[in-house]
Amino acid sequence: MVLLLIKSGQDYIRIKDDEYLLSDMDKASVFPLNQINVVKSHVDQLNNLSFTDICVKKLVISEEDFAL
């Protein structure tokens, strides 16, 4: 599975109640690849606000067996 997320410097972006928040990866908003236009729109908005070093990252999730 491949998801997209947005970063500002070392922090991740969480979108909650139409507000942009800095967060750790476990709280970041993620988007499937078919929502690339939504991601581009958020990046444009973030660039117009006080956020710096905005970039998009690809998060690749795989599943494998894990023995306890």
PyMOL Python script that loads the backbone (N, CA, C, O; Angstrom):
from pymol import cmd

cmd.read_pdbstr("""\
ATOM      1  N   MET A   1       0.851  -1.169   0.000  1.00  0.00           N
ATOM      2  CA  MET A   1       0.000   0.000   0.000  1.00  0.00           C
ATOM      3  C   MET A   1       0.900   1.237   0.000  1.00  0.00           C
ATOM      4  O   MET A   1       1.894   1.295   0.723  1.00  0.00           O
ATOM      5  N   VAL A   2       0.541   2.209  -0.811  1.00  0.00           N
ATOM      6  CA  VAL A   2       1.291   3.460  -0.891  1.00  0.00           C
ATOM      7  C   VAL A   2       0.365   4.612  -0.508  1.00  0.00           C
ATOM      8  O   VAL A   2      -0.740   4.745  -1.036  1.00  0.00           O
ATOM      9  N   LEU A   3       0.835   5.430   0.410  1.00  0.00           N
ATOM     10  CA  LEU A   3       0.095   6.618   0.848  1.00  0.00           C
ATOM     11  C   LEU A   3       1.007   7.829   0.740  1.00  0.00           C
ATOM     12  O   LEU A   3       2.231   7.703   0.746  1.00  0.00           O
ATOM     13  N   LEU A   4       0.400   8.999   0.640  1.00  0.00           N
ATOM     14  CA  LEU A   4       1.150  10.255   0.598  1.00  0.00           C
ATOM     15  C   LEU A   4       0.926  11.011   1.893  1.00  0.00           C
ATOM     16  O   LEU A   4      -0.167  10.990   2.460  1.00  0.00           O
ATOM     17  N   LEU A   5       1.969  11.675   2.352  1.00  0.00           N
ATOM     18  CA  LEU A   5       1.833  12.570   3.492  1.00  0.00           C
ATOM     19  C   LEU A   5       2.647  13.823   3.231  1.00  0.00           C
ATOM     20  O   LEU A   5       3.523  13.844   2.367  1.00  0.00           O
ATOM     21  N   ILE A   6       2.352  14.850   3.978  1.00  0.00           N
ATOM     22  CA  ILE A   6       2.974  16.157   3.768  1.00  0.00           C
ATOM     23  C   ILE A   6       3.828  16.488   4.991  1.00  0.00           C
ATOM     24  O   ILE A   6       3.419  16.268   6.131  1.00  0.00           O
ATOM     25  N   LYS A   7       5.016  17.017   4.729  1.00  0.00           N
ATOM     26  CA  LYS A   7       5.916  17.420   5.809  1.00  0.00           C
ATOM     27  C   LYS A   7       6.218  18.908   5.723  1.00  0.00           C
ATOM     28  O   LYS A   7       6.184  19.513   4.651  1.00  0.00           O
ATOM     29  N   SER A   8       6.509  19.470   6.870  1.00  0.00           N
ATOM     30  CA  SER A   8       7.014  20.824   6.980  1.00  0.00           C
ATOM     31  C   SER A   8       8.282  20.721   7.813  1.00  0.00           C
ATOM     32  O   SER A   8       8.224  20.596   9.036  1.00  0.00           O
ATOM     33  N   GLY A   9       9.424  20.775   7.143  1.00  0.00           N
ATOM     34  CA  GLY A   9      10.683  20.553   7.848  1.00  0.00           C
ATOM     35  C   GLY A   9      10.739  19.135   8.363  1.00  0.00           C
ATOM     36  O   GLY A   9      10.553  18.186   7.601  1.00  0.00           O
ATOM     37  N   GLN A  10      10.994  18.980   9.656  1.00  0.00           N
ATOM     38  CA  GLN A  10      11.062  17.652  10.272  1.00  0.00           C
ATOM     39  C   GLN A  10       9.708  17.155  10.772  1.00  0.00           C
ATOM     40  O   GLN A  10       9.585  15.997  11.172  1.00  0.00           O
ATOM     41  N   ASP A  11       8.698  18.012  10.753  1.00  0.00           N
ATOM     42  CA  ASP A  11       7.367  17.668  11.261  1.00  0.00           C
ATOM     43  C   ASP A  11       6.437  17.242  10.141  1.00  0.00           C
ATOM     44  O   ASP A  11       6.643  17.588   8.977  1.00  0.00           O
ATOM     45  N   TYR A  12       5.420  16.491  10.504  1.00  0.00           N
ATOM     46  CA  TYR A  12       4.391  16.054   9.573  1.00  0.00           C
ATOM     47  C   TYR A  12       3.171  16.954   9.734  1.00  0.00           C
ATOM     48  O   TYR A  12       2.996  17.604  10.765  1.00  0.00           O
ATOM     49  N   ILE A  13       2.340  16.983   8.709  1.00  0.00           N
ATOM     50  CA  ILE A  13       1.145  17.822   8.740  1.00  0.00           C
ATOM     51  C   ILE A  13      -0.076  16.970   9.044  1.00  0.00           C
ATOM     52  O   ILE A  13      -0.309  15.935   8.418  1.00  0.00           O
ATOM     53  N   ARG A  14      -0.839  17.424  10.008  1.00  0.00           N
ATOM     54  CA  ARG A  14      -2.133  16.823  10.321  1.00  0.00           C
ATOM     55  C   ARG A  14      -3.202  17.846   9.964  1.00  0.00           C
ATOM     56  O   ARG A  14      -3.098  19.018  10.324  1.00  0.00           O
ATOM     57  N   ILE A  15      -4.222  17.396   9.260  1.00  0.00           N
ATOM     58  CA  ILE A  15      -5.318  18.283   8.878  1.00  0.00           C
ATOM     59  C   ILE A  15      -6.531  17.880   9.694  1.00  0.00           C
ATOM     60  O   ILE A  15      -7.053  16.773   9.562  1.00  0.00           O
ATOM     61  N   LYS A  16      -6.969  18.797  10.537  1.00  0.00           N
ATOM     62  CA  LYS A  16      -8.093  18.519  11.431  1.00  0.00           C
ATOM     63  C   LYS A  16      -8.965  19.755  11.513  1.00  0.00           C
ATOM     64  O   LYS A  16      -8.486  20.852  11.800  1.00  0.00           O
ATOM     65  N   ASP A  17     -10.256  19.567  11.257  1.00  0.00           N
ATOM     66  CA  ASP A  17     -11.220  20.680  11.313  1.00  0.00           C
ATOM     67  C   ASP A  17     -10.762  21.850  10.445  1.00  0.00           C
ATOM     68  O   ASP A  17     -10.818  23.004  10.869  1.00  0.00           O
ATOM     69  N   ASP A  18     -10.303  21.542   9.213  1.00  0.00           N
ATOM     70  CA  ASP A  18      -9.836  22.558   8.258  1.00  0.00           C
ATOM     71  C   ASP A  18      -8.676  23.386   8.792  1.00  0.00           C
ATOM     72  O   ASP A  18      -8.495  24.533   8.385  1.00  0.00           O
ATOM     73  N   GLU A  19      -7.899  22.821   9.690  1.00  0.00           N
ATOM     74  CA  GLU A  19      -6.742  23.500  10.258  1.00  0.00           C
ATOM     75  C   GLU A  19      -5.509  22.625  10.048  1.00  0.00           C
ATOM     76  O   GLU A  19      -5.598  21.398  10.105  1.00  0.00           O
ATOM     77  N   TYR A  20      -4.363  23.252   9.807  1.00  0.00           N
ATOM     78  CA  TYR A  20      -3.106  22.537   9.623  1.00  0.00           C
ATOM     79  C   TYR A  20      -2.321  22.547  10.932  1.00  0.00           C
ATOM     80  O   TYR A  20      -2.070  23.601  11.515  1.00  0.00           O
ATOM     81  N   LEU A  21      -1.943  21.359  11.377  1.00  0.00           N
ATOM     82  CA  LEU A  21      -1.210  21.215  12.629  1.00  0.00           C
ATOM     83  C   LEU A  21       0.085  20.459  12.372  1.00  0.00           C
ATOM     84  O   LEU A  21       0.125  19.568  11.524  1.00  0.00           O
ATOM     85  N   LEU A  22       1.144  20.809  13.098  1.00  0.00           N
ATOM     86  CA  LEU A  22       2.381  20.047  13.037  1.00  0.00           C
ATOM     87  C   LEU A  22       2.244  18.851  13.966  1.00  0.00           C
ATOM     88  O   LEU A  22       1.708  18.973  15.068  1.00  0.00           O
ATOM     89  N   SER A  23       2.731  17.685  13.520  1.00  0.00           N
ATOM     90  CA  SER A  23       2.567  16.486  14.331  1.00  0.00           C
ATOM     91  C   SER A  23       3.702  15.504  14.084  1.00  0.00           C
ATOM     92  O   SER A  23       4.560  15.728  13.230  1.00  0.00           O
ATOM     93  N   ASP A  24       3.694  14.417  14.840  1.00  0.00           N
ATOM     94  CA  ASP A  24       4.572  13.287  14.581  1.00  0.00           C
ATOM     95  C   ASP A  24       3.935  12.429  13.489  1.00  0.00           C
ATOM     96  O   ASP A  24       2.773  12.630  13.137  1.00  0.00           O
ATOM     97  N   MET A  25       4.688  11.482  12.959  1.00  0.00           N
ATOM     98  CA  MET A  25       4.181  10.650  11.876  1.00  0.00           C
ATOM     99  C   MET A  25       2.906   9.890  12.258  1.00  0.00           C
ATOM    100  O   MET A  25       2.017   9.722  11.423  1.00  0.00           O
ATOM    101  N   ASP A  26       2.810   9.437  13.496  1.00  0.00           N
ATOM    102  CA  ASP A  26       1.653   8.627  13.890  1.00  0.00           C
ATOM    103  C   ASP A  26       0.342   9.403  13.928  1.00  0.00           C
ATOM    104  O   ASP A  26      -0.725   8.797  14.030  1.00  0.00           O
ATOM    105  N   LYS A  27       0.400  10.719  13.850  1.00  0.00           N
ATOM    106  CA  LYS A  27      -0.814  11.551  13.829  1.00  0.00           C
ATOM    107  C   LYS A  27      -1.014  12.264  12.491  1.00  0.00           C
ATOM    108  O   LYS A  27      -1.999  12.983  12.321  1.00  0.00           O
ATOM    109  N   ALA A  28      -0.104  12.078  11.547  1.00  0.00           N
ATOM    110  CA  ALA A  28      -0.154  12.802  10.274  1.00  0.00           C
ATOM    111  C   ALA A  28      -1.343  12.361   9.422  1.00  0.00           C
ATOM    112  O   ALA A  28      -1.775  11.210   9.490  1.00  0.00           O
ATOM    113  N   SER A  29      -1.855  13.273   8.635  1.00  0.00           N
ATOM    114  CA  SER A  29      -2.889  12.947   7.659  1.00  0.00           C
ATOM    115  C   SER A  29      -2.229  12.242   6.485  1.00  0.00           C
ATOM    116  O   SER A  29      -1.163  12.651   6.023  1.00  0.00           O
ATOM    117  N   VAL A  30      -2.862  11.188   6.007  1.00  0.00           N
ATOM    118  CA  VAL A  30      -2.342  10.438   4.867  1.00  0.00           C
ATOM    119  C   VAL A  30      -3.399  10.380   3.771  1.00  0.00           C
ATOM    120  O   VAL A  30      -4.600  10.444   4.033  1.00  0.00           O
ATOM    121  N   PHE A  31      -2.919  10.258   2.541  1.00  0.00           N
ATOM    122  CA  PHE A  31      -3.806  10.281   1.379  1.00  0.00           C
ATOM    123  C   PHE A  31      -3.427   9.166   0.416  1.00  0.00           C
ATOM    124  O   PHE A  31      -2.241   8.924   0.193  1.00  0.00           O
ATOM    125  N   PRO A  32      -4.416   8.480  -0.161  1.00  0.00           N
ATOM    126  CA  PRO A  32      -4.097   7.499  -1.200  1.00  0.00           C
ATOM    127  C   PRO A  32      -3.616   8.223  -2.459  1.00  0.00           C
ATOM    128  O   PRO A  32      -3.885   9.410  -2.644  1.00  0.00           O
ATOM    129  N   LEU A  33      -2.913   7.504  -3.308  1.00  0.00           N
ATOM    130  CA  LEU A  33      -2.355   8.118  -4.526  1.00  0.00           C
ATOM    131  C   LEU A  33      -3.415   8.746  -5.417  1.00  0.00           C
ATOM    132  O   LEU A  33      -3.134   9.725  -6.108  1.00  0.00           O
ATOM    133  N   ASN A  34      -4.623   8.206  -5.417  1.00  0.00           N
ATOM    134  CA  ASN A  34      -5.658   8.775  -6.283  1.00  0.00           C
ATOM    135  C   ASN A  34      -6.163  10.137  -5.795  1.00  0.00           C
ATOM    136  O   ASN A  34      -7.005  10.750  -6.451  1.00  0.00           O
ATOM    137  N   GLN A  35      -5.662  10.616  -4.658  1.00  0.00           N
ATOM    138  CA  GLN A  35      -6.019  11.951  -4.153  1.00  0.00           C
ATOM    139  C   GLN A  35      -4.864  12.938  -4.293  1.00  0.00           C
ATOM    140  O   GLN A  35      -4.737  13.871  -3.500  1.00  0.00           O
ATOM    141  N   ILE A  36      -4.032  12.731  -5.296  1.00  0.00           N
ATOM    142  CA  ILE A  36      -2.877  13.613  -5.508  1.00  0.00           C
ATOM    143  C   ILE A  36      -3.307  15.062  -5.695  1.00  0.00           C
ATOM    144  O   ILE A  36      -2.590  15.970  -5.274  1.00  0.00           O
ATOM    145  N   ASN A  37      -4.454  15.303  -6.314  1.00  0.00           N
ATOM    146  CA  ASN A  37      -4.918  16.685  -6.495  1.00  0.00           C
ATOM    147  C   ASN A  37      -5.274  17.337  -5.162  1.00  0.00           C
ATOM    148  O   ASN A  37      -5.074  18.539  -4.989  1.00  0.00           O
ATOM    149  N   VAL A  38      -5.795  16.562  -4.229  1.00  0.00           N
ATOM    150  CA  VAL A  38      -6.084  17.080  -2.887  1.00  0.00           C
ATOM    151  C   VAL A  38      -4.777  17.439  -2.193  1.00  0.00           C
ATOM    152  O   VAL A  38      -4.679  18.481  -1.543  1.00  0.00           O
ATOM    153  N   VAL A  39      -3.778  16.581  -2.330  1.00  0.00           N
ATOM    154  CA  VAL A  39      -2.464  16.837  -1.726  1.00  0.00           C
ATOM    155  C   VAL A  39      -1.858  18.110  -2.308  1.00  0.00           C
ATOM    156  O   VAL A  39      -1.338  18.945  -1.568  1.00  0.00           O
ATOM    157  N   LYS A  40      -1.923  18.261  -3.623  1.00  0.00           N
ATOM    158  CA  LYS A  40      -1.388  19.476  -4.263  1.00  0.00           C
ATOM    159  C   LYS A  40      -2.088  20.725  -3.749  1.00  0.00           C
ATOM    160  O   LYS A  40      -1.449  21.755  -3.534  1.00  0.00           O
ATOM    161  N   SER A  41      -3.387  20.636  -3.552  1.00  0.00           N
ATOM    162  CA  SER A  41      -4.136  21.780  -3.030  1.00  0.00           C
ATOM    163  C   SER A  41      -3.682  22.131  -1.615  1.00  0.00           C
ATOM    164  O   SER A  41      -3.510  23.307  -1.292  1.00  0.00           O
ATOM    165  N   HIS A  42      -3.490  21.124  -0.774  1.00  0.00           N
ATOM    166  CA  HIS A  42      -3.006  21.375   0.589  1.00  0.00           C
ATOM    167  C   HIS A  42      -1.601  21.973   0.568  1.00  0.00           C
ATOM    168  O   HIS A  42      -1.306  22.886   1.340  1.00  0.00           O
ATOM    169  N   VAL A  43      -0.738  21.471  -0.301  1.00  0.00           N
ATOM    170  CA  VAL A  43       0.622  22.011  -0.405  1.00  0.00           C
ATOM    171  C   VAL A  43       0.577  23.483  -0.808  1.00  0.00           C
ATOM    172  O   VAL A  43       1.306  24.300  -0.245  1.00  0.00           O
ATOM    173  N   ASP A  44      -0.263  23.827  -1.769  1.00  0.00           N
ATOM    174  CA  ASP A  44      -0.402  25.229  -2.184  1.00  0.00           C
ATOM    175  C   ASP A  44      -0.858  26.097  -1.010  1.00  0.00           C
ATOM    176  O   ASP A  44      -0.326  27.187  -0.800  1.00  0.00           O
ATOM    177  N   GLN A  45      -1.836  25.617  -0.251  1.00  0.00           N
ATOM    178  CA  GLN A  45      -2.333  26.381   0.903  1.00  0.00           C
ATOM    179  C   GLN A  45      -1.253  26.525   1.974  1.00  0.00           C
ATOM    180  O   GLN A  45      -1.082  27.601   2.547  1.00  0.00           O
ATOM    181  N   LEU A  46      -0.528  25.445   2.240  1.00  0.00           N
ATOM    182  CA  LEU A  46       0.536  25.499   3.250  1.00  0.00           C
ATOM    183  C   LEU A  46       1.633  26.474   2.845  1.00  0.00           C
ATOM    184  O   LEU A  46       2.168  27.193   3.689  1.00  0.00           O
ATOM    185  N   ASN A  47       1.970  26.502   1.556  1.00  0.00           N
ATOM    186  CA  ASN A  47       2.986  27.441   1.077  1.00  0.00           C
ATOM    187  C   ASN A  47       2.542  28.887   1.227  1.00  0.00           C
ATOM    188  O   ASN A  47       3.383  29.778   1.347  1.00  0.00           O
ATOM    189  N   ASN A  48       1.228  29.140   1.225  1.00  0.00           N
ATOM    190  CA  ASN A  48       0.706  30.495   1.392  1.00  0.00           C
ATOM    191  C   ASN A  48       0.571  30.888   2.861  1.00  0.00           C
ATOM    192  O   ASN A  48       0.322  32.051   3.177  1.00  0.00           O
ATOM    193  N   LEU A  49       0.736  29.920   3.751  1.00  0.00           N
ATOM    194  CA  LEU A  49       0.678  30.188   5.190  1.00  0.00           C
ATOM    195  C   LEU A  49       2.108  30.264   5.733  1.00  0.00           C
ATOM    196  O   LEU A  49       3.054  30.404   4.957  1.00  0.00           O
ATOM    197  N   SER A  50       2.270  30.176   7.025  1.00  0.00           N
ATOM    198  CA  SER A  50       3.591  30.350   7.648  1.00  0.00           C
ATOM    199  C   SER A  50       4.408  29.059   7.711  1.00  0.00           C
ATOM    200  O   SER A  50       5.406  29.011   8.430  1.00  0.00           O
ATOM    201  N   PHE A  51       4.022  28.028   6.995  1.00  0.00           N
ATOM    202  CA  PHE A  51       4.748  26.765   7.013  1.00  0.00           C
ATOM    203  C   PHE A  51       5.935  26.846   6.047  1.00  0.00           C
ATOM    204  O   PHE A  51       5.850  27.482   4.997  1.00  0.00           O
ATOM    205  N   THR A  52       7.035  26.197   6.414  1.00  0.00           N
ATOM    206  CA  THR A  52       8.246  26.245   5.591  1.00  0.00           C
ATOM    207  C   THR A  52       8.686  24.835   5.215  1.00  0.00           C
ATOM    208  O   THR A  52       8.270  23.849   5.823  1.00  0.00           O
ATOM    209  N   ASP A  53       9.533  24.768   4.205  1.00  0.00           N
ATOM    210  CA  ASP A  53      10.119  23.496   3.758  1.00  0.00           C
ATOM    211  C   ASP A  53       9.056  22.425   3.528  1.00  0.00           C
ATOM    212  O   ASP A  53       9.204  21.292   3.985  1.00  0.00           O
ATOM    213  N   ILE A  54       8.001  22.777   2.830  1.00  0.00           N
ATOM    214  CA  ILE A  54       6.909  21.855   2.552  1.00  0.00           C
ATOM    215  C   ILE A  54       7.352  20.840   1.495  1.00  0.00           C
ATOM    216  O   ILE A  54       7.902  21.206   0.457  1.00  0.00           O
ATOM    217  N   CYS A  55       7.102  19.559   1.780  1.00  0.00           N
ATOM    218  CA  CYS A  55       7.379  18.515   0.792  1.00  0.00           C
ATOM    219  C   CYS A  55       6.383  17.379   0.977  1.00  0.00           C
ATOM    220  O   CYS A  55       5.758  17.246   2.029  1.00  0.00           O
ATOM    221  N   VAL A  56       6.249  16.573  -0.053  1.00  0.00           N
ATOM    222  CA  VAL A  56       5.357  15.416  -0.029  1.00  0.00           C
ATOM    223  C   VAL A  56       6.224  14.169   0.029  1.00  0.00           C
ATOM    224  O   VAL A  56       7.213  14.051  -0.695  1.00  0.00           O
ATOM    225  N   LYS A  57       5.846  13.252   0.888  1.00  0.00           N
ATOM    226  CA  LYS A  57       6.573  11.994   1.044  1.00  0.00           C
ATOM    227  C   LYS A  57       5.646  10.831   0.712  1.00  0.00           C
ATOM    228  O   LYS A  57       4.434  10.890   0.920  1.00  0.00           O
ATOM    229  N   LYS A  58       6.251   9.789   0.196  1.00  0.00           N
ATOM    230  CA  LYS A  58       5.525   8.561  -0.114  1.00  0.00           C
ATOM    231  C   LYS A  58       5.764   7.587   1.031  1.00  0.00           C
ATOM    232  O   LYS A  58       6.906   7.286   1.377  1.00  0.00           O
ATOM    233  N   LEU A  59       4.685   7.103   1.609  1.00  0.00           N
ATOM    234  CA  LEU A  59       4.750   6.136   2.694  1.00  0.00           C
ATOM    235  C   LEU A  59       4.365   4.776   2.118  1.00  0.00           C
ATOM    236  O   LEU A  59       3.245   4.593   1.641  1.00  0.00           O
ATOM    237  N   VAL A  60       5.285   3.839   2.164  1.00  0.00           N
ATOM    238  CA  VAL A  60       5.047   2.502   1.616  1.00  0.00           C
ATOM    239  C   VAL A  60       4.834   1.542   2.774  1.00  0.00           C
ATOM    240  O   VAL A  60       5.718   1.364   3.612  1.00  0.00           O
ATOM    241  N   ILE A  61       3.663   0.927   2.820  1.00  0.00           N
ATOM    242  CA  ILE A  61       3.318   0.018   3.893  1.00  0.00           C
ATOM    243  C   ILE A  61       3.241  -1.405   3.332  1.00  0.00           C
ATOM    244  O   ILE A  61       2.587  -1.663   2.322  1.00  0.00           O
ATOM    245  N   SER A  62       3.916  -2.297   4.005  1.00  0.00           N
ATOM    246  CA  SER A  62       3.853  -3.702   3.606  1.00  0.00           C
ATOM    247  C   SER A  62       3.484  -4.551   4.813  1.00  0.00           C
ATOM    248  O   SER A  62       3.645  -4.134   5.960  1.00  0.00           O
ATOM    249  N   GLU A  63       2.992  -5.733   4.536  1.00  0.00           N
ATOM    250  CA  GLU A  63       2.594  -6.636   5.586  1.00  0.00           C
ATOM    251  C   GLU A  63       3.435  -7.890   5.510  1.00  0.00           C
ATOM    252  O   GLU A  63       3.628  -8.457   4.435  1.00  0.00           O
ATOM    253  N   GLU A  64       3.930  -8.319   6.650  1.00  0.00           N
ATOM    254  CA  GLU A  64       4.676  -9.567   6.714  1.00  0.00           C
ATOM    255  C   GLU A  64       4.443 -10.214   8.061  1.00  0.00           C
ATOM    256  O   GLU A  64       4.068  -9.547   9.025  1.00  0.00           O
ATOM    257  N   ASP A  65       4.665 -11.505   8.125  1.00  0.00           N
ATOM    258  CA  ASP A  65       4.473 -12.229   9.374  1.00  0.00           C
ATOM    259  C   ASP A  65       5.442 -11.736  10.439  1.00  0.00           C
ATOM    260  O   ASP A  65       6.569 -11.335  10.148  1.00  0.00           O
ATOM    261  N   PHE A  66       4.975 -11.776  11.670  1.00  0.00           N
ATOM    262  CA  PHE A  66       5.787 -11.362  12.809  1.00  0.00           C
ATOM    263  C   PHE A  66       5.566 -12.388  13.923  1.00  0.00           C
ATOM    264  O   PHE A  66       4.433 -12.614  14.350  1.00  0.00           O
ATOM    265  N   ALA A  67       6.619 -12.987  14.375  1.00  0.00           N
ATOM    266  CA  ALA A  67       6.507 -13.993  15.422  1.00  0.00           C
ATOM    267  C   ALA A  67       6.775 -13.371  16.785  1.00  0.00           C
ATOM    268  O   ALA A  67       7.729 -12.613  16.963  1.00  0.00           O
ATOM    269  N   LEU A  68       5.928 -13.700  17.728  1.00  0.00           N
ATOM    270  CA  LEU A  68       6.118 -13.216  19.103  1.00  0.00           C
ATOM    271  C   LEU A  68       6.944 -14.200  19.908  1.00  0.00           C
ATOM    272  O   LEU A  68       7.208 -13.965  21.087  1.00  0.00           O
TER     273      LEU A  68
END
""", "prot")
cmd.dss("prot")
cmd.show_as("cartoon", "prot")
cmd.util.cbc("prot")
cmd.orient("prot")
